[in-house]
Amino acid sequence: MLFLTVLASLTGCATTVYKTQLEIYCPQIKQYDEQFNQKLADEIEALSPEFRAIEEAIGNYVYLRDRIRRCEAEKENIDG
């Protein structure tokens, strides 16, 4: 009997939710001013060529920023 009471009380908690619109969330891209970009470029060029890990990490960061831009473009297409 207790089982039936618990089961009956839980049936009101279970509702089906339908998502009819796709929502896309993209992380924000940090915006850098031209002065910072130039300073960064100068510092990277001044590094020794043996610092390959820094070059790889920056390449990965560029790839990530490009993917976020594509995410934002896709979001704009859906949100219209």
Secondary structure, DSSP 8 states (H G I E B T S, - for coil): -HHHHHHHHHHTT-------S------------HHHHHHHHHHHHHS-TT-HHHHHHHHHHHHHHHHHHHHHHHHHHHH-
